[in-house]
Amino acid sequence: MDHSAQILPAIALPLTARRSGALTGQVRVPGDKSISHRSLILGALAVGETRITGLLEGEDVINTGKAMRALGATVERTGEGAWRLLGVGVGGFAQPATALDFGNSGTGCRLVMGAVAGCPIQVVFDGDLSLRKRPMRRILDPLEKMGARTHAAADGGRLPVTLHGARNPIPIEYEAPVPSASLKSAVLLAGLAAPGATTVIEKEATRDHTEKMLRHFGASVRVSTIGAHGRRITLEGQPELEAAPVVVPADPSSAAFPLVGALIVPGSEVILQGVMTNPLRAGLLATLREMGAAIEVLAERNEGGEDVADLRVRSGPLKGVDVPAERAPSMIDEYPILAVAAAFAEGPTRLRGLQELRVKESDRLEATAAMLRGNGVEVAIEGDDLIVHGKGRAAGGGVVLTHMDHRIAMSALIMGLGSEQPVAVDDAAFIATSFPGFVELMRGLGADFS
């Protein structure tokens, strides 16, 4: 898969954001990363030709595509964001010649572990230095219950991991110990090759793209509610997945950066086109509205099985709020940029229940606090809560250590657009893993990055 234009540079790429004039214009951010990963994996497991449009062509997703090719599927790029796959069928993955390298992508790695666990092959999973630090044991445990065997190089199931897929995978009922869409998805993907029903129980509902896309490709998936926030998801195993076209909507996690930029830079008005508005991904919009943000929903519609809309965002005053822990699964990737919005709000904002941030590309909870603190914002961590004492402004003037985390890098640069002094990041190279063209898109709206 030749996609050399997306290969990340080997050297650091420092970048500085300065207070800019109003951000204005209409833009469409890249395709949703969650749906992009899943469309490649399910297209590779389906029978026939799947065509994908709007695929996110960031390094994380490209690495998932490379993995699908290594496992025997035909994967071709036919144009900008346009891809064609010929799948191998459920359980049909072939032994790859070399280790699968997922770079910086925990999501891609975890989902493919699930997809491979039901195939009688041996696969080595690896990634970059950042991904090698991230624990995979919570994924490996249920896969082992389903008959896979695993061996990890380090404690906590850290990469590289050798996974021996099950010759006769066993369906299980599994109660997820933490709300995690990638954990749920790995179990469901492994369950595709098992006879009978595989069930995942989650106490807090997480993003449901896997369930929706499994149905889109012809699988039988039943979902019922448990209590106030939980769900029970049951997949009937050994379906013949049928190729289906996929239209990837704009990524709400990526849209969060120009959105918050427009809120905190005076005089801004930005329209974000075709953003996914799936209720299980809409926690940031709900929170920002509680803070007083002027966000108008335009042209609601359905594309590729997902609700989408255009969002008109105008700058204005924000106030601090208390964000409940149960909202975390619907906005887990948006907390760093929400913390930036909180810094520009009046009064304290308490972000509750952020333990999952500790096992992201970096310890995102500590990294977010350090990003704010280094730029003159008063912030505290109490247990798994982050408290931002907003004063309607940020001094800026700091250099943020990104720890190879794309979302910390983008959040810091957005903060710099509204801060009194410039904000620099030590390395913006990893932004390309999830948001290729971020710098150019923001400059097109009027951002001052150099």
ROVO-165688 format. One record per residue (C-alpha): y, z, x; residue number from 1; residue in three letters. Coordinates in nm, 4 decimals, always signed. Layout:
<recs>
Y	Z	X	i	aa
Y	Z	X	NUM	Ala $
...
</recs>
This chain:
<recs>
Y	Z	X	i	aa
+0.0000	+0.0000	+0.0000	1	Met $
+0.2960	-0.1245	+0.1958	2	Asp $
+0.5989	+0.0737	+0.0952	3	His $
+0.7586	+0.1277	+0.4338	4	Ser $
+1.1084	+0.1505	+0.2885	5	Ala $
+1.0188	+0.4899	+0.1425	6	Gln $
+0.8736	+0.6456	+0.4605	7	Ile $
+1.0707	+0.9531	+0.5536	8	Leu $
+1.2450	+0.9615	+0.8916	9	Pro $
+1.0838	+1.1759	+1.1597	10	Ala $
+1.4166	+1.3317	+1.2573	11	Ile $
+1.6403	+1.5636	+1.0577	12	Ala $
+1.9152	+1.4111	+0.8451	13	Leu $
+2.2065	+1.6574	+0.8135	14	Pro $
+2.4515	+1.5941	+0.5295	15	Leu $
+2.7740	+1.7542	+0.4074	16	Thr $
+2.9213	+1.7649	+0.0548	17	Ala $
+3.2956	+1.8134	+0.0026	18	Arg $
+3.5007	+1.8972	-0.3027	19	Arg $
+3.5382	+1.5699	-0.4882	20	Ser $
+3.7469	+1.4236	-0.7643	21	Gly $
+3.6031	+1.3940	-1.1140	22	Ala $
+3.2508	+1.2510	-1.1427	23	Leu $
+3.2460	+0.9613	-1.3881	24	Thr $
+3.0100	+0.6831	-1.4928	25	Gly $
+2.6736	+0.6015	-1.6496	26	Gln $
+2.3536	+0.6303	-1.4450	27	Val $
+1.9776	+0.6409	-1.4884	28	Arg $
+1.7943	+0.8723	-1.2535	29	Val $
+1.4502	+0.7718	-1.1212	30	Pro $
+1.1330	+0.7965	-1.3280	31	Gly $
+0.9749	+1.1301	-1.4070	32	Asp $
+0.7629	+1.2569	-1.1199	33	Lys $
+0.5073	+1.4391	-1.3356	34	Ser $
+0.4345	+1.1313	-1.5461	35	Ile $
+0.4362	+0.9026	-1.2420	36	Ser $
+0.1620	+1.1050	-1.0692	37	His $
-0.0494	+1.1213	-1.3847	38	Arg $
-0.0128	+0.7534	-1.4715	39	Ser $
-0.1505	+0.6546	-1.1306	40	Leu $
-0.4419	+0.8979	-1.1499	41	Ile $
-0.5454	+0.8146	-1.5066	42	Leu $
-0.4909	+0.4440	-1.4478	43	Gly $
-0.7323	+0.4735	-1.1546	44	Ala $
-0.9897	+0.6536	-1.3746	45	Leu $
-0.9592	+0.4091	-1.6661	46	Ala $
-1.1550	+0.0902	-1.7201	47	Val $
-0.9419	-0.2247	-1.7022	48	Gly $
-0.5861	-0.3046	-1.5972	49	Glu $
-0.3057	-0.0513	-1.6353	50	Thr $
+0.0539	-0.1610	-1.5874	51	Arg $
+0.3221	+0.0984	-1.5179	52	Ile $
+0.6970	+0.0425	-1.5417	53	Thr $
+0.9680	+0.2816	-1.4258	54	Gly $
+0.7399	+0.4547	-1.1740	55	Leu $
+0.9179	+0.6967	-0.9420	56	Leu $
+0.8913	+0.5358	-0.5992	57	Glu $
+0.9504	+0.8543	-0.4014	58	Gly $
+0.7220	+0.9518	-0.1177	59	Glu $
+0.5276	+1.2095	-0.3230	60	Asp $
+0.4216	+0.9554	-0.5840	61	Val $
+0.3582	+0.6829	-0.3269	62	Ile $
+0.1126	+0.9171	-0.1543	63	Asn $
-0.0735	+0.9658	-0.4825	64	Thr $
-0.0942	+0.5886	-0.5171	65	Gly $
-0.2312	+0.5607	-0.1630	66	Lys $
-0.4926	+0.8223	-0.2502	67	Ala $
-0.6019	+0.6245	-0.5565	68	Met $
-0.6432	+0.3151	-0.3424	69	Arg $
-0.8425	+0.5109	-0.0829	70	Ala $
-1.0712	+0.6330	-0.3637	71	Leu $
-1.1525	+0.2763	-0.4698	72	Gly $
-0.8971	+0.1737	-0.7323	73	Ala $
-0.6871	-0.1410	-0.7003	74	Thr $
-0.3212	-0.0337	-0.6700	75	Val $
-0.0481	-0.2989	-0.6368	76	Glu $
+0.3297	-0.2925	-0.6553	77	Arg $
+0.4508	-0.5925	-0.8553	78	Thr $
+0.8268	-0.5222	-0.8639	79	Gly $
+1.0832	-0.2436	-0.8627	80	Glu $
+0.9142	+0.0504	-1.0361	81	Gly $
+0.6397	-0.1865	-1.1593	82	Ala $
+0.2785	-0.1218	-1.0602	83	Trp $
-0.0637	-0.2585	-1.1530	84	Arg $
-0.3938	-0.0696	-1.1309	85	Leu $
-0.7553	-0.1696	-1.1841	86	Leu $
-0.9468	+0.1509	-1.2478	87	Gly $
-1.2970	+0.2576	-1.1470	88	Val $
-1.3898	+0.4574	-1.4583	89	Gly $
-1.4467	+0.8310	-1.5043	90	Val $
-1.6563	+0.9688	-1.2186	91	Gly $
-1.6287	+0.6396	-1.0311	92	Gly $
-1.4234	+0.7360	-0.7264	93	Phe $
-1.5707	+0.6166	-0.3961	94	Ala $
-1.5943	+0.8054	-0.0669	95	Gln $
-1.2638	+0.7524	+0.1200	96	Pro $
-1.2765	+0.6441	+0.4837	97	Ala $
-1.0232	+0.9034	+0.5996	98	Thr $
-0.8499	+1.2212	+0.4831	99	Ala $
-0.6080	+1.1924	+0.1895	100	Leu $
-0.2567	+1.2817	+0.3099	101	Asp $
-0.0260	+1.4061	+0.0329	102	Phe $
+0.2754	+1.4644	+0.2546	103	Gly $
+0.5016	+1.7173	+0.0796	104	Asn $
+0.3465	+1.6928	-0.2685	105	Ser $
+0.1687	+1.9973	-0.4073	106	Gly $
+0.1445	+1.8350	-0.7508	107	Thr $
-0.0215	+1.5173	-0.6255	108	Gly $
-0.2648	+1.7130	-0.4111	109	Cys $
-0.3667	+1.9542	-0.6872	110	Arg $
-0.4098	+1.6880	-0.9548	111	Leu $
-0.6221	+1.4670	-0.7303	112	Val $
-0.8359	+1.7673	-0.6323	113	Met $
-0.9189	+1.8006	-1.0007	114	Gly $
-0.9895	+1.4308	-1.0438	115	Ala $
-1.2176	+1.4274	-0.7370	116	Val $
-1.4044	+1.7484	-0.8271	117	Ala $
-1.6117	+1.5681	-1.0887	118	Gly $
-1.7241	+1.2903	-0.8511	119	Cys $
-2.0215	+1.3245	-0.6090	120	Pro $
-1.8152	+1.2503	-0.2974	121	Ile $
-1.6692	+1.4464	-0.0053	122	Gln $
-1.2930	+1.4301	+0.0441	123	Val $
-1.0576	+1.5956	+0.2941	124	Val $
-0.7148	+1.6873	+0.1479	125	Phe $
-0.4211	+1.7280	+0.3856	126	Asp $
-0.0409	+1.7233	+0.3929	127	Gly $
+0.2655	+1.7950	+0.6022	128	Asp $
+0.3555	+2.1307	+0.7587	129	Leu $
+0.5245	+2.2483	+0.4392	130	Ser $
+0.2279	+2.1617	+0.2164	131	Leu $
-0.0158	+2.3231	+0.4617	132	Arg $
+0.1611	+2.6552	+0.4000	133	Lys $
+0.1083	+2.6445	+0.0240	134	Arg $
-0.1952	+2.8279	-0.1206	135	Pro $
-0.4499	+2.6163	-0.3079	136	Met $
-0.7016	+2.8910	-0.3894	137	Arg $
-0.5935	+2.9164	-0.7547	138	Arg $
-0.6874	+2.5460	-0.7942	139	Ile $
-1.0116	+2.5666	-0.5974	140	Leu $
-1.1511	+2.8676	-0.7888	141	Asp $
-1.1979	+2.6935	-1.1266	142	Pro $
-1.3154	+2.3719	-0.9568	143	Leu $
-1.5886	+2.5731	-0.7841	144	Glu $
-1.6886	+2.7187	-1.1223	145	Lys $
-1.7337	+2.3569	-1.2358	146	Met $
-1.9760	+2.2841	-0.9503	147	Gly $
-1.7527	+2.1615	-0.6683	148	Ala $
-1.7833	+2.3132	-0.3202	149	Arg $
-1.4778	+2.3639	-0.1016	150	Thr $
-1.3913	+2.4654	+0.2504	151	His $
-1.0350	+2.5489	+0.3531	152	Ala $
-0.8973	+2.5621	+0.7060	153	Ala $
-0.6957	+2.8800	+0.6450	154	Ala $
-0.6749	+3.1847	+0.4187	155	Asp $
-0.5579	+3.1289	+0.0616	156	Gly $
-0.7272	+2.7893	+0.0412	157	Gly $
-0.4570	+2.6294	+0.2541	158	Arg $
-0.4849	+2.2693	+0.3704	159	Leu $
-0.6661	+2.0934	+0.5155	160	Pro $
-0.9338	+2.1436	+0.2486	161	Val $
-1.2706	+1.9688	+0.2327	162	Thr $
-1.3876	+1.9233	-0.1261	163	Leu $
-1.7449	+1.8277	-0.2152	164	His $
-1.7338	+1.6994	-0.5714	165	Gly $
-2.0000	+1.8056	-0.8215	166	Ala $
-2.2928	+1.5728	-0.8794	167	Arg $
-2.3428	+1.7318	-1.2196	168	Asn $
-2.0082	+1.8895	-1.3147	169	Pro $
-2.0165	+2.1865	-1.5529	170	Ile $
-1.7727	+2.2206	-1.8440	171	Pro $
-1.5990	+2.5594	-1.8495	172	Ile $
-1.3614	+2.7687	-2.0558	173	Glu $
-1.0896	+2.8843	-1.8199	174	Tyr $
-0.8024	+3.1233	-1.8783	175	Glu $
-0.5218	+3.0359	-1.6385	176	Ala $
-0.4031	+3.3477	-1.4489	177	Pro $
-0.0490	+3.2094	-1.4203	178	Val $
+0.1447	+2.9443	-1.6170	179	Pro $
+0.0941	+2.6330	-1.4052	180	Ser $
+0.0827	+2.2749	-1.5310	181	Ala $
-0.0875	+2.1527	-1.2136	182	Ser $
-0.3609	+2.4178	-1.2434	183	Leu $
-0.4238	+2.3295	-1.6082	184	Lys $
-0.4231	+1.9591	-1.5264	185	Ser $
-0.6658	+1.9936	-1.2349	186	Ala $
-0.9203	+2.1651	-1.4599	187	Val $
-0.8807	+1.9059	-1.7367	188	Leu $
-0.9116	+1.6166	-1.4908	189	Leu $
-1.2286	+1.7697	-1.3448	190	Ala $
-1.3567	+1.8117	-1.7007	191	Gly $
-1.3402	+1.4373	-1.7616	192	Leu $
-1.6706	+1.3917	-1.5758	193	Ala $
-1.8443	+1.6956	-1.7317	194	Ala $
-2.0605	+1.6755	-2.0470	195	Pro $
-1.9294	+1.8708	-2.3441	196	Gly $
-1.5985	+2.0498	-2.3857	197	Ala $
-1.3746	+2.1837	-2.1098	198	Thr $
-1.1132	+2.4329	-2.2318	199	Thr $
-0.8037	+2.5767	-2.0649	200	Val $
-0.6271	+2.8777	-2.2156	201	Ile $
-0.2680	+2.9408	-2.1086	202	Glu $
-0.0684	+3.2466	-2.2082	203	Lys $
+0.2586	+3.0565	-2.1648	204	Glu $
+0.2682	+2.6883	-2.2616	205	Ala $
+0.3384	+2.4606	-1.9641	206	Thr $
+0.4462	+2.0960	-1.9585	207	Arg $
+0.1973	+1.8938	-2.1626	208	Asp $
+0.2156	+1.5523	-1.9969	209	His $
-0.1515	+1.5578	-1.8956	210	Thr $
-0.2687	+1.6234	-2.2524	211	Glu $
-0.0450	+1.3486	-2.3912	212	Lys $
-0.1464	+1.0973	-2.1269	213	Met $
-0.5180	+1.1730	-2.1617	214	Leu $
-0.4844	+1.0862	-2.5305	215	Arg $
-0.2837	+0.7746	-2.4386	216	His $
-0.5812	+0.6568	-2.2306	217	Phe $
-0.8305	+0.7317	-2.5096	218	Gly $
-0.9611	+1.0830	-2.4414	219	Ala $
-1.0126	+1.3401	-2.7172	220	Ser $
-0.7874	+1.6415	-2.6585	221	Val $
-0.7343	+1.9252	-2.9075	222	Arg $
-0.4458	+2.1698	-2.8736	223	Val $
-0.3987	+2.4899	-3.0726	224	Ser $
-0.1483	+2.7720	-3.0397	225	Thr $
-0.2323	+3.1250	-2.9276	226	Ile $
+0.0146	+3.4019	-2.9999	227	Gly $
+0.3850	+3.3385	-2.9619	228	Ala $
+0.3822	+3.1136	-2.6552	229	His $
+0.0225	+3.0356	-2.5570	230	Gly $
-0.2007	+2.7329	-2.6031	231	Arg $
-0.5686	+2.6461	-2.6019	232	Arg $
-0.6411	+2.2941	-2.4766	233	Ile $
-0.9898	+2.1443	-2.5186	234	Thr $
-1.1014	+1.8126	-2.3679	235	Leu $
-1.4207	+1.6338	-2.4719	236	Glu $
-1.5850	+1.5254	-2.1498	237	Gly $
-1.7228	+1.1907	-2.0351	238	Gln $
-1.4895	+0.9641	-2.2352	239	Pro $
-1.4524	+0.6021	-2.1364	240	Glu $
-1.0843	+0.5949	-2.0547	241	Leu $
-0.9290	+0.2614	-2.1474	242	Glu $
-0.6427	+0.1057	-1.9527	243	Ala $
-0.3076	+0.1451	-2.1249	244	Ala $
+0.0518	+0.0513	-2.0367	245	Pro $
+0.2802	+0.3368	-1.9269	246	Val $
+0.6605	+0.3441	-1.9497	247	Val $
+0.7917	+0.6267	-1.7298	248	Val $
+1.1075	+0.7934	-1.8690	249	Pro $
+1.3887	+0.9258	-1.6493	250	Ala $
+1.3025	+1.2586	-1.4841	251	Asp $
+1.4832	+1.5589	-1.6403	252	Pro $
+1.4367	+1.7556	-1.3169	253	Ser $
+1.6226	+1.4849	-1.1247	254	Ser $
+1.8825	+1.4447	-1.4003	255	Ala $
+1.9629	+1.8142	-1.3567	256	Ala $
+2.1563	+1.7468	-1.0344	257	Phe $
+2.4197	+1.4981	-1.1587	258	Pro $
+2.4259	+1.6955	-1.4852	259	Leu $
+2.5261	+2.0230	-1.3181	260	Val $
+2.7590	+1.8324	-1.0849	261	Gly $
+2.9443	+1.6990	-1.3894	262	Ala $
+2.9679	+2.0503	-1.5362	263	Leu $
+3.1226	+2.2130	-1.2280	264	Ile $
+3.3570	+1.9384	-1.1008	265	Val $
+3.6795	+1.9465	-1.3102	266	Pro $
+3.7586	+1.6402	-1.5200	267	Gly $
+3.4052	+1.4954	-1.5002	268	Ser $
+3.2313	+1.2951	-1.7712	269	Glu $
+2.8906	+1.1440	-1.6986	270	Val $
+2.6293	+0.9752	-1.9181	271	Ile $
+2.2669	+1.0101	-1.8064	272	Leu $
+2.0511	+0.7377	-1.9580	273	Gln $
+1.6966	+0.7629	-2.0932	274	Gly $
+1.6262	+1.1237	-1.9918	275	Val $
+1.2988	+1.2753	-2.1123	276	Met $
+1.3645	+1.5515	-2.3687	277	Thr $
+1.0086	+1.6839	-2.4075	278	Asn $
+1.0526	+2.0392	-2.5504	279	Pro $
+0.8315	+2.1804	-2.2742	280	Leu $
+1.0743	+2.0431	-2.0144	281	Arg $
+1.4003	+2.1282	-2.1939	282	Ala $
+1.4573	+2.4847	-2.0741	283	Gly $
+1.7498	+2.3874	-1.8525	284	Leu $
+1.9351	+2.2141	-2.1361	285	Leu $
+1.8839	+2.5159	-2.3632	286	Ala $
+2.0085	+2.7541	-2.0945	287	Thr $
+2.3140	+2.5487	-2.0007	288	Leu $
+2.4098	+2.5215	-2.3676	289	Arg $
+2.3877	+2.9011	-2.3955	290	Glu $
+2.6262	+2.9119	-2.0981	291	Met $
+2.8723	+2.6957	-2.2931	292	Gly $
+2.7993	+2.3588	-2.1317	293	Ala $
+2.9300	+2.0491	-2.3089	294	Ala $
+2.6111	+1.8388	-2.3331	295	Ile $
+2.5871	+1.5813	-2.6118	296	Glu $
+2.2576	+1.4133	-2.7020	297	Val $
+2.2893	+1.0412	-2.7800	298	Leu $
+2.0446	+0.7692	-2.8885	299	Ala $
+1.7303	+0.9782	-2.9297	300	Glu $
+1.4153	+0.7654	-2.9161	301	Arg $
+1.0490	+0.7595	-2.8074	302	Asn $
+0.9344	+0.5710	-2.4983	303	Glu $
+0.5768	+0.5731	-2.3721	304	Gly $
+0.4796	+0.8654	-2.5938	305	Gly $
+0.7670	+1.0873	-2.4756	306	Glu $
+1.0948	+1.1747	-2.6464	307	Asp $
+1.3979	+1.0497	-2.4523	308	Val $
+1.7739	+1.0420	-2.5058	309	Ala $
+2.1013	+0.9669	-2.3328	310	Asp $
+2.3015	+1.2762	-2.2366	311	Leu $
+2.6825	+1.2860	-2.2230	312	Arg $
+2.8012	+1.5712	-1.9986	313	Val $
+3.1596	+1.6935	-1.9642	314	Arg $
+3.2998	+1.9571	-1.7295	315	Ser $
+3.4154	+2.2875	-1.8699	316	Gly $
+3.3978	+2.6660	-1.8349	317	Pro $
+3.0577	+2.8366	-1.8211	318	Leu $
+2.9618	+3.1988	-1.8878	319	Lys $
+2.6788	+3.4085	-1.7463	320	Gly $
+2.3634	+3.4601	-1.9556	321	Val $
+2.0271	+3.6353	-1.9467	322	Asp $
+1.7455	+3.3798	-1.9126	323	Val $
+1.4114	+3.5064	-2.0514	324	Pro $
+1.0965	+3.4903	-1.8392	325	Ala $
+0.9059	+3.2953	-2.1058	326	Glu $
+1.1424	+3.0019	-2.0502	327	Arg $
+1.0322	+2.9645	-1.6877	328	Ala $
+0.7464	+2.7141	-1.7420	329	Pro $
+0.9841	+2.4709	-1.9160	330	Ser $
+1.2303	+2.4667	-1.6246	331	Met $
+1.0424	+2.5881	-1.3185	332	Ile $
+1.1813	+2.3116	-1.0937	333	Asp $
+1.5382	+2.3538	-1.2157	334	Glu $
+1.6092	+2.7122	-1.1087	335	Tyr $
+1.7866	+2.6294	-0.7783	336	Pro $
+2.0361	+2.3988	-0.9519	337	Ile $
+2.0697	+2.6404	-1.2459	338	Leu $
+2.1604	+2.9089	-0.9916	339	Ala $
+2.4402	+2.6797	-0.8706	340	Val $
+2.5702	+2.6473	-1.2275	341	Ala $
+2.5506	+3.0278	-1.2571	342	Ala $
+2.7671	+3.0662	-0.9465	343	Ala $
+3.0423	+2.8665	-1.1210	344	Phe $
+3.0056	+3.0652	-1.4456	345	Ala $
+3.2049	+3.3748	-1.5327	346	Glu $
+2.9930	+3.6877	-1.5266	347	Gly $
+2.6364	+3.7683	-1.4182	348	Pro $
+2.3392	+3.5440	-1.4911	349	Thr $
+1.9918	+3.6963	-1.4669	350	Arg $
+1.7024	+3.4531	-1.4173	351	Leu $
+1.3831	+3.6391	-1.5045	352	Arg $
+1.0191	+3.5942	-1.4065	353	Gly $
+1.0494	+3.3602	-1.1080	354	Leu $
+0.7315	+3.4571	-0.9222	355	Gln $
+0.6087	+3.0969	-0.9329	356	Glu $
+0.9052	+2.9924	-0.7165	357	Leu $
+0.7537	+3.1806	-0.4238	358	Arg $
+0.4765	+2.9193	-0.3834	359	Val $
+0.6819	+2.6002	-0.4096	360	Lys $
+0.7791	+2.3729	-0.1169	361	Glu $
+0.9483	+2.6811	+0.0258	362	Ser $
+0.9769	+3.0364	-0.1037	363	Asp $
+1.2298	+2.8921	-0.3464	364	Arg $
+1.3397	+3.2310	-0.4737	365	Leu $
+1.4473	+3.3493	-0.1282	366	Glu $
+1.5786	+3.0046	-0.0328	367	Ala $
+1.7934	+2.9841	-0.3467	368	Thr $
+1.9389	+3.3298	-0.2838	369	Ala $
+2.0118	+3.2407	+0.0789	370	Ala $
+2.1786	+2.9127	-0.0258	371	Met $
+2.4185	+3.0986	-0.2545	372	Leu $
+2.4768	+3.3967	-0.0280	373	Arg $
+2.5619	+3.1711	+0.2657	374	Gly $
+2.8351	+3.0096	+0.0568	375	Asn $
+3.0124	+3.3198	-0.0628	376	Gly $
+2.8262	+3.3841	-0.3878	377	Val $
+2.7125	+3.7379	-0.4669	378	Glu $
+2.3410	+3.7321	-0.5465	379	Val $
+2.0497	+3.9760	-0.5619	380	Ala $
+1.6721	+3.9626	-0.6019	381	Ile $
+1.5134	+4.2385	-0.8096	382	Glu $
+1.1364	+4.1960	-0.8228	383	Gly $
+1.0858	+3.8425	-0.9505	384	Asp $
+1.4359	+3.8175	-1.1004	385	Asp $
+1.7370	+3.6444	-0.9482	386	Leu $
+2.0794	+3.7820	-1.0416	387	Ile $
+2.3803	+3.5591	-0.9733	388	Val $
+2.7217	+3.7259	-1.0051	389	His $
+2.9306	+3.4274	-1.1054	390	Gly $
+3.3048	+3.4261	-1.0558	391	Lys $
+3.3784	+3.0748	-1.1781	392	Gly $
+3.3972	+2.9478	-0.8208	393	Arg $
+3.2129	+2.9271	-0.4906	394	Ala $
+3.3746	+2.9588	-0.1500	395	Ala $
+3.1352	+2.7209	+0.0269	396	Gly $
+3.1622	+2.6801	+0.4017	397	Gly $
+2.7934	+2.7418	+0.4755	398	Gly $
+2.5128	+2.5442	+0.6345	399	Val $
+2.2023	+2.5649	+0.4148	400	Val $
+1.8542	+2.5693	+0.5666	401	Leu $
+1.6475	+2.3535	+0.3332	402	Thr $
+1.3005	+2.4533	+0.4638	403	His $
+1.1805	+2.0965	+0.3947	404	Met $
+1.2524	+2.1552	+0.0235	405	Asp $
+1.4123	+1.8613	-0.1576	406	His $
+1.5415	+2.0671	-0.4498	407	Arg $
+1.7177	+2.3202	-0.2274	408	Ile $
+1.8820	+2.0296	-0.0408	409	Ala $
+2.0082	+1.8599	-0.3586	410	Met $
+2.1234	+2.1873	-0.5153	411	Ser $
+2.3259	+2.2765	-0.2071	412	Ala $
+2.4917	+1.9351	-0.1990	413	Leu $
+2.5871	+1.9585	-0.5670	414	Ile $
+2.7336	+2.3042	-0.5009	415	Met $
+2.9490	+2.1532	-0.2275	416	Gly $
+3.1138	+1.9141	-0.4749	417	Leu $
+3.2732	+2.2055	-0.6573	418	Gly $
+3.3158	+2.4575	-0.3739	419	Ser $
+3.6435	+2.5374	-0.2029	420	Glu $
+3.5001	+2.4519	+0.1401	421	Gln $
+3.2349	+2.1918	+0.2300	422	Pro $
+2.8650	+2.2779	+0.2048	423	Val $
+2.6262	+2.1303	+0.4609	424	Ala $
+2.2459	+2.1021	+0.4642	425	Val $
+2.0422	+2.0935	+0.7843	426	Asp $
+1.8120	+1.8180	+0.6570	427	Asp $
+1.8469	+1.5879	+0.3572	428	Ala $
+1.5535	+1.3634	+0.4550	429	Ala $
+1.3098	+1.5289	+0.2149	430	Phe $
+1.5220	+1.4407	-0.0879	431	Ile $
+1.3409	+1.1055	-0.0816	432	Ala $
+1.0157	+1.2757	-0.1829	433	Thr $
+1.1381	+1.3121	-0.5413	434	Ser $
+1.4756	+1.1376	-0.5774	435	Phe $
+1.5085	+0.8222	-0.3671	436	Pro $
+1.8663	+0.6975	-0.3904	437	Gly $
+2.0105	+1.0409	-0.4754	438	Phe $
+2.2967	+1.0148	-0.2264	439	Val $
+2.3885	+0.6616	-0.3354	440	Glu $
+2.3719	+0.7503	-0.7058	441	Leu $
+2.5964	+1.0537	-0.6604	442	Met $
+2.8439	+0.8575	-0.4464	443	Arg $
+2.8572	+0.5982	-0.7241	444	Gly $
+2.9770	+0.8736	-0.9580	445	Leu $
+3.2429	+0.9789	-0.7099	446	Gly $
+3.0682	+1.2418	-0.4946	447	Ala $
+3.1954	+1.2973	-0.1403	448	Asp $
+2.8849	+1.3110	+0.0813	449	Phe $
+2.8986	+1.2392	+0.4528	450	Ser $
</recs>
